[in-house]
Amino acid sequence: MTKKSFTFNGIRKPWLHMTRGRTKPLITPVQRNLLNVSGMHGAHLQSSEVDAMPFNQPIAFIAKNDEHALQLKDELAEWLITEEPAELKFDDEPGRTYYAIVQNTIEDFERIGIMRQGSISFLCLDPYAYGEEDTKEFTSDTAIISNPGTAPADPIIELEVEEATTFAMVQNQNQEYMMIGTPIEDDIEVVNGKELILTENGSTLDKWDTTPTRIDSWIGNIAGNMRHDGTGILAESYGTGDKMHGPAVIKEIPPVQDFEIDTTFDIISNFEIDNYRMEIYMFDEGMNMLGKMGVNDNNRNLWRRNGLGRVGEYVDNSTRYVIGGGNYQQDDLKKVSLMYLRVKREGKKVTFYIAEIRNGRHHATLTRSMNVSSDYLGKLKYVQLFIGNWKDRNRTFRTRINYVNVYELAQNTVDNTPYILYPGDIVTFDHVNEEILINGEDRKDLKDFGGSFFSLTKGENQLIMHPANSFFGNVKFRPRYR
């Protein structure tokens, strides 16, 4: 007969098996809070709370000798002690997953011949068991979802925008809803507050020029060539130089006053000594530098990500640097990074935003703004890309600009309702983690006051997307069992 065991944090130990005597409750523990009233028989039920669930799992394993037993106990400790709850799956509960941490200590093991047996104390802060993730797609703006669990389940709803809209809402059969933005009123004009005027992923790089390019004077010189690798824009060659050197290309656009530029930088740096600088410069009609944004690694001993966001020409390492090494320096030893950068100018206000994208979501975010003088308020006329390497330092495996988008921003009046979503945007209503995301960026600031994070009840649920014919949607959820 095959001996049963368990998987924790994605790992199994083939030499370990479970024995009888698990103390896990049959159902999740519920704490009933009662109100006793003088002169009344019994009590009133005030509230019910689901408690954390502690339990012990007896285990056993074979050890050749005391030294081998100690080695296996050390292996257990390394495996089971985690900082956060991890997935726990028992062979005798197929299709169910718990999230647990090990508490107290791994108890001393009793020796019976060559066998060692003892007990592991688990604690499930979330006491529910979870089934496999299920995904349902919306059909004609409606999704019918059957929740087979014995408890409500929290959905993750993703909406891919097909038509520009001023709001997005998902409503259930109980009239609960989650919404961002503002529905259109009949007497209010709808305006397109953001018009795409340039998008580049390298496929039309031959339409860009190599003159009149210009970078910060202290950096070094422009040399080498850019190329398209089928996905984005890379430095094909860096040329030579005794400081920073590398290729730059520039593109003329129709002059715009208020604008937004966003981009992603895809970085694979295999060695700490690798060096790079990736930047997007902005110039007005007279080739005066309006500012720049970028990322660089200036340390040969670390995998570093310095964010860069500056208004105007270079003066020193701090003047008009809204984002810089002083407030955005990531030394978390990541070889692979996908960085998102954005700059927006509206009136006299310039706002820079930077984030690291992990699994489609923004992390390590920073937003900083400043009001600028008339010296830096000329119309944006030229956009320039630069990828550089310092002297003879190692070059990265990949420093790629995946895309660059440039938008003209329209001034909105009080009586206008602007679009907040455009075709291709992804809206995520994450009812598990209580997050609202647009393209992975936290946008709880757009949440409607009456909106709430709701659950899928046991049995059949109906979800409806609004406005109609504006999204392609799907719902992901994991059935939850008491």
For each residue, the residues with C-beta under 8 A, 3 or more apart:
1:
2:
3: 17 18
4: 17 18 90 91 92
5: 12 13 16 17 18 91
6: 12 18 57 88 89 90 91
7: 10 11 12 87 88 89
8: 11 79 80 86 87 88 89 100
9: 79 82 86 87
10: 7 86 87
11: 7 8 79
12: 5 6 7 16
13: 5 16 61 75 76 79
14:
15: 61 62 72
16: 5 12 13 59 60 61 76
17: 3 4 5 59 60 61
18: 3 4 5 6 22 57 58 59 60 90 91 92
19: 58 59 60 117
20: 58
21: 56 58 119
22: 18 55 56 57 58
23: 55 56
24: 53 55 57
25: 28 29 53 55
26:
27: 482
28: 25 50 51 53 127 128 151 482
29: 25 50 51 52 53 127
30: 48 49 50 51
31: 48 49 50 51
32: 45 48
33: 45 46 47 48 49
34: 43 44 45 46
35: 43 44 45 46
36: 40 43 44
37: 40 43 44
38:
39:
40: 36 37 43
41:
42:
43: 34 35 36 37 40
44: 34 35 36 37
45: 32 33 34 35 48
46: 33 34 35
47: 33
48: 30 31 32 33 45
49: 30 31 33
50: 28 29 30 31 127 128
51: 28 29 30 31 127
52: 29 123 124 125 126 127
53: 24 25 28 29 123 124 127
54: 103 121 122 123 124
55: 22 23 24 25 121 122 124
56: 21 22 23 119 120 121 122
57: 6 18 22 24 119 120 122
58: 18 19 20 21 22 117 118 119
59: 16 17 18 19 117 118 119 120
60: 16 17 18 19 115 116 117 118
61: 13 15 16 17 72 115 116 117
62: 15 114 115 116
63: 66 68 69 72 114 115 116
64: 68 114
65: 68 69
66: 63 69 70
67: 70 71
68: 63 64 65 71 72
69: 63 65 66 72 73 109 111 116
70: 66 67 73 74
71: 67 68 74 75
72: 15 61 63 68 69 75 76 116
73: 69 70 76 77 106 109
74: 70 71 77 78
75: 13 71 72 78 79
76: 13 16 72 73 79 80 106 120
77: 73 74 80 81 106
78: 74 75 81
79: 8 9 11 13 75 76
80: 8 76 77 102 106 120
81: 77 78 102
82: 9 85 86 101 102
83:
84: 101
85: 82 99 100 101 124 125 126
86: 8 9 10 82 99 100 101
87: 7 8 9 10 97 98 99
88: 6 7 8 97 98 99 100 122 124
89: 6 7 8 93 96 97 98
90: 4 6 18 93 96
91: 4 5 6 18 94
92: 4 18
93: 89 90 96 129
94: 91
95: 131 132
96: 89 90 93 129 130 131 481
97: 87 88 89 129 130 131
98: 87 88 89 122 124 128 129 130
99: 85 86 87 88 124 125 126 130
100: 8 85 86 88 122 123 124
101: 82 84 85 86 122 123 125
102: 80 81 82 106 120 121 122 123
103: 54 121 122 123
104: 107 121
105:
106: 73 76 77 80 102 118 120
107: 104 118 119 120 121
108: 118
109: 69 73 116 117 118
110: 116 117 118
111: 69 115 116
112: 115 116 117
113:
114: 62 63 64
115: 60 61 62 63 111 112
116: 60 61 62 63 69 72 109 110 111 112
117: 19 58 59 60 61 109 110 112
118: 58 59 60 106 107 108 109 110
119: 21 56 57 58 59 107
120: 56 57 59 76 80 102 106 107
121: 54 55 56 102 103 104 107
122: 54 55 56 57 88 98 100 101 102 103
123: 52 53 54 100 101 102 103
124: 52 53 54 55 85 88 98 99 100 127
125: 52 85 99 101
126: 52 85 99
127: 28 29 50 51 52 53 124
128: 28 50 98 151 480 481 482
129: 93 96 97 98 480 481
130: 96 97 98 99 478 479 480 481
131: 95 96 97 134 148 149 478 479 480 481
132: 95 478
133: 476 477 478
134: 131 476 477 478 479
135: 474 475 476
136: 143 144 145 474 475
137: 143 472 473 474 475
138: 141 142 143 463 465 471 472 473 474 475
139: 142 143
140:
141: 138 464 465 466 468 469 471 473
142: 138 139 462 463 464 465
143: 136 137 138 139 462 463 473 474 475
144: 136 460 461 462
145: 136 155 456 460 461 462 463 475 477
146: 459 460 461
147: 152 153 456 457 458 459 460 461 477 479
148: 131 479
149: 131 152 153 458 479 480 481
150: 458 480 481 482
151: 28 128 458 480 481 482
152: 147 149 455 456 457 458 480
153: 147 149 455 456 477 478 479 480
154: 431 432 453 455 456 477 480
155: 145 429 431 432 455 456 463 475 476 477
156: 428 429 430 431 432 475 476 477
157: 170 178 428 429 430 431 463 473 474 475 476
158: 426 427 428 429 473 474 475 476
159: 168 170 426 427 428 429 465 471 472 473
160: 424 425 426 471 472 473
161: 164 165 168 421 422 423 424 425 426 427 470 471
162: 423 469 470 471 472
163: 423 469 470
164: 161 192 419 421 422 423
165: 161 168 181 419 420 421 467 470
166: 181 182 183 184 190 417 418 419 420 421
167: 179 180 181 182 183 184 420 448 466 467
168: 159 161 165 179 180 181 421 427 465 466 470 471
169: 177 178 179 180 183 448 451 465 466 467
170: 157 159 177 178 179 429 463 464 465 466 473
171: 175 176 177 463 464 466
172: 175 176 177 454 456 461 462 463 464
173: 461 462
174: 454 457
175: 171 172
176: 171 172 452 454
177: 169 170 171 172 448 450 451 452 454
178: 157 169 170 429 431 436 447 448 451 452 453 454
179: 167 168 169 170 447 448 450 451 466
180: 167 168 169 420 427 436 438 443 446 447 448 451
181: 165 166 167 168 420 421 446 448
182: 166 167 417
183: 166 167 169 466 467
184: 166 167 188 190 417 467
185: 188 417
186:
187:
188: 184 185 415 416 417
189: 415 416 417
190: 166 184 416 417 418 419
191: 410 412 416 417 418 419
192: 164 195 410 418 419
193: 409 410 412 418 419
194: 260 407 408 409 410 419 422
195: 192 407 408 410
196: 199 405 406 407
197: 253 254 256 406 407 408
198: 251 253 383 404 405 406
199: 196 403 404 405 406
200: 203 204 205 208 233 251 403 404
201: 228 231 232 233 402 403
202: 205 226 227 228 229 230 231 232 233 234 401
203: 200 228
204: 200 207 208
205: 200 202 208 226 227 228 233 249
206:
207: 204 251
208: 200 204 205 226 249 250 251 385
209: 213 249 250 251 252
210: 213 222 247 248 249 250
211: 250
212: 250 287
213: 209 210 222 248 249 250 384 386
214: 281 283 287 289 384
215: 219 220 222 248 279 281 386 388
216: 219 292 313 314
217: 314
218: 243 314
219: 215 216 243 244 277 388
220: 215 241 242 243 244 245 388
221: 239 241 243 245
222: 210 213 215 239 245 246 247 248 386
223: 237 238 239 240 241 245 246 247
224: 235 236 237 238 239 245 246 247
225: 235 236 237 247
226: 202 205 208 233 234 235 236 247 248 249 385 387
227: 202 205 233 234 235 236
228: 201 202 203 205 232 233 234
229: 202 232 233 234 400
230: 202
231: 201 202 266 400 402
232: 201 202 228 229 266 400 401 402 403
233: 200 201 202 205 226 227 228 229 385 387 400 401 402
234: 202 226 227 228 229 387 398 399 400 401
235: 224 225 226 227 238 246 247 387 388 389 399
236: 224 225 226 227 247
237: 223 224 225 247
238: 223 224 235 245 246 247 388 389 395
239: 221 222 223 224 245 246 247
240: 223 245
241: 220 221 223 244 245 391
242: 220 391
243: 218 219 220 221 390 391
244: 219 220 241 277 388 389 390 391
245: 220 221 222 223 224 238 239 240 241 388 389
246: 222 223 224 235 238 239 277 386 387 388 389
247: 210 222 223 224 225 226 235 236 237 238 239 386 387
248: 210 213 215 222 226 384 385 386 387
249: 205 208 209 210 213 226 384 385
250: 208 209 210 211 212 213 283 382 383 384 385
251: 198 200 207 208 209 382 383 384
252: 209 381 382
253: 197 198 256 380 381 382 383 406
254: 197 408
255: 285 379 380 381
256: 197 253 259 379 380 406 408 409
257: 377 379 380
258: 345 346 347 408 409 410 411
259: 256 344 345 380 406 407 408 409
260: 194 342 343 344 345 406 407 409
261: 280 282 293 342 343 344 383 404 405 406 407
262: 340 341 342 343 404 405
263: 280 340 341 342 401 402 403 404 405
264: 338 339 340 341 357 401 402 403
265: 278 294 295 337 338 339 341 399 400 401 402
266: 231 232 338 398 399 400 401 402
267: 276 278 295 305 336 337 338 339 396 398 399 400
268: 335 336 396 397 398
269: 274 276 297 303 335 336 337 396 397
270: 274 335 396 397
271: 274 394
272: 299 300 301 302 303
273: 300 301 393 394
274: 269 270 271 297 303 393 394 395 396
275: 297 298 300 389 390 393 394 395 396
276: 267 269 296 297 387 388 389 395 396 399
277: 219 244 246 294 295 296 297 386 387 388 389 390
278: 265 267 294 295 296 386 387 388 399 401
279: 215 292 293 294 296 308 385 386 387 388
280: 261 263 292 293 294 341 383 384 385 386 401 404
281: 214 215 289 291 292 383 384 385 386
282: 261 289 290 291 292 343 380 382 383 384
283: 214 250 287 288 289 290 380 381 382 383 384
284: 287 288 290 378 379 380 381 382
285: 255 378 379 381
286: 378
287: 212 214 283 284 382
288: 283 284 313 375 378
289: 214 281 282 283 292 312 313 314
290: 282 283 284 311 312 345 376 378 380
291: 281 282 309 310 311 312 320 343 350 376
292: 216 279 280 281 282 289 308 309 310
293: 261 279 280 308 309 310 323 341 342 343 352 354
294: 265 277 278 279 280 307 308 341 386
295: 265 267 277 278 305 306 307 308 339 341 354
296: 276 277 278 279 304 306 308
297: 269 274 275 276 277 302 303 304 305 306
298: 275 304 306 325 390
299: 272 302 304 331
300: 272 273 275 393
301: 272 273
302: 272 297 299 331 333
303: 269 272 274 297 331 332 333 334 335
304: 296 297 298 299 329 330 331
305: 267 295 297 328 329 330 331 334 337 339 356
306: 295 296 297 298 324 325 328 329 330
307: 294 295 323 324 325 327 328 329 339 341 354 366
308: 279 292 293 294 295 296 321 323 324
309: 291 292 293 321 322 323 324 341 343 352 354 368
310: 291 292 293 314 320 321 322 323 324
311: 290 291 320 322 350 370 372 376
312: 289 290 291 315 320 372 375 376
313: 216 288 289
314: 216 217 218 289 310
315: 312 319 320
316: 319
317: 321 324 325
318: 321 324 326
319: 315 316
320: 291 310 311 312 315 370 372
321: 308 309 310 317 318 324 326
322: 309 310 311 350 352 368 369 370
323: 293 307 308 309 310 327 328 352 354 366 368
324: 306 307 308 309 310 317 318 321 327 328
325: 298 306 307 317 328 329
326: 318 321 329
327: 307 323 324 366 368
328: 305 306 307 323 324 325 354 366
329: 304 305 306 307 325 326
330: 304 305 306 334 337 356 364
331: 299 302 303 304 305
332: 303
333: 302 303
334: 303 305 330 337
335: 268 269 270 303
336: 267 268 269
337: 265 267 269 305 330 334 356
338: 264 265 266 267 356 357 358
339: 264 265 267 295 305 307 354 355 356 357
340: 262 263 264 353 354 355 356 357 362 440 441
341: 262 263 264 265 280 293 294 295 307 309 352 353 354
342: 260 261 262 263 293 352 353 354
343: 260 261 262 282 291 293 309 350 351 352 353
344: 259 260 261 350 351 353 409
345: 258 259 260 290 349 350 351 380 409
346: 258 349 351 409
347: 258
348: 371 372 377
349: 345 346 369 370 371 372
350: 291 311 322 343 344 345 369 370 371 372 376
351: 343 344 345 346 367 368 369
352: 293 309 322 323 341 342 343 367 368 369
353: 340 341 342 343 344 365 366 367
354: 293 295 307 309 323 328 339 340 341 342 365 366
355: 339 340 362 363 364 365 366 441
356: 305 330 337 338 339 340 362 363 364
357: 264 338 339 340 360 361 362 363 440
358: 338 361 363
359:
360: 357 440
361: 357 358 437 440
362: 340 355 356 357 365 437 440 441 442
363: 355 356 357 358
364: 330 355 356
365: 353 354 355 362 441 442
366: 307 323 327 328 353 354 355
367: 351 352 353
368: 309 322 323 327 351 352
369: 322 349 350 351 352
370: 311 320 322 349 350
371: 348 349 350
372: 311 312 320 348 349 350 375 376 377
373: 376 377
374: 377
375: 288 312 372
376: 290 291 311 312 350 372 373
377: 257 348 372 373 374
378: 284 285 286 288 290 381
379: 255 256 257 284 285
380: 253 255 256 257 259 282 283 284 290 345 383 406
381: 252 253 255 283 284 285 378
382: 250 251 252 253 282 283 284 287
383: 198 250 251 253 261 280 281 282 283 380 404 406
384: 213 214 248 249 250 251 280 281 282 283
385: 208 226 233 248 249 250 279 280 281 401 404
386: 213 215 222 246 247 248 277 278 279 280 281 294
387: 226 233 234 235 246 247 248 276 277 278 279 399 401
388: 215 219 220 235 238 244 245 246 276 277 278 279
389: 235 238 244 245 246 275 276 277 393 395
390: 243 244 275 277 298 393
391: 241 242 243 244
392:
393: 273 274 275 300 389 390
394: 271 273 274 275
395: 238 274 275 276 389 399
396: 267 268 269 270 274 275 276 399
397: 268 269 270
398: 234 266 267 268
399: 234 235 265 266 267 276 278 387 395 396
400: 229 231 232 233 234 265 266 267
401: 202 232 233 234 263 264 265 266 278 280 385 387 404
402: 201 231 232 233 263 264 265 266
403: 199 200 201 232 263 264
404: 198 199 200 261 262 263 280 383 385 401
405: 196 198 199 261 262 263
406: 196 197 198 199 253 256 259 260 261 380 383
407: 194 195 196 197 259 260 261
408: 194 195 197 254 256 258 259
409: 193 194 256 258 259 260 344 345 346
410: 191 192 193 194 195 258 418
411: 258
412: 191 193 416 418
413: 416
414:
415: 188 189
416: 188 189 190 191 412 413
417: 166 182 184 185 188 189 190 191
418: 166 190 191 192 193 410 412
419: 164 165 166 190 191 192 193 194 422
420: 165 166 167 180 181 446
421: 161 164 165 166 168 181 425 427 438
422: 161 164 194 419 425
423: 161 162 163 164
424: 160 161
425: 160 161 421 422 438 439
426: 158 159 160 161 437 438 439 440
427: 158 159 161 168 180 421 436 437 438 471
428: 156 157 158 159 435 436 437 438 440
429: 155 156 157 158 159 170 178 436 453
430: 156 157 433 434 435 436 437
431: 154 155 156 157 178 434 453 454 455
432: 154 155 156
433: 430
434: 430 431 453
435: 428 430 442 444
436: 178 180 427 428 429 430 442 443 444 446 447
437: 361 362 426 427 428 430 440 441 442 443
438: 180 421 425 426 427 428 441 443 446
439: 425 426
440: 340 357 360 361 362 426 428 437
441: 340 355 362 365 437 438
442: 362 365 435 436 437
443: 180 436 437 438 446 447
444: 435 436 447
445:
446: 180 181 420 436 438 443
447: 178 179 180 436 443 444 451
448: 167 169 177 178 179 180 181 451
449:
450: 177 179
451: 169 177 178 179 180 447 448
452: 176 177 178
453: 154 178 429 431 434
454: 172 174 176 177 178 431
455: 152 153 154 155 431
456: 145 147 152 153 154 155 172 461 477
457: 147 152 174 461
458: 147 149 150 151 152
459: 146 147
460: 144 145 146 147
461: 144 145 146 147 172 173 456 457
462: 142 143 144 145 172 173
463: 138 142 143 145 155 157 170 171 172 475
464: 141 142 170 171 172
465: 138 141 142 159 168 169 170 468 470 471 473
466: 141 167 168 169 170 171 179 183 470
467: 165 167 169 183 184 470
468: 141 465
469: 141 162 163
470: 161 162 163 165 168 465 466 467
471: 138 141 159 160 161 162 168 427 465
472: 137 138 159 160 162
473: 137 138 141 143 157 158 159 160 170 465
474: 135 136 137 138 143 157 158
475: 135 136 137 138 143 145 155 156 157 158 463
476: 133 134 135 155 156 157 158
477: 133 134 145 147 153 154 155 156 456
478: 130 131 132 133 134 153
479: 130 131 134 147 148 149 153
480: 128 129 130 131 149 150 151 152 153 154
481: 96 128 129 130 131 149 150 151
482: 27 28 128 150 151
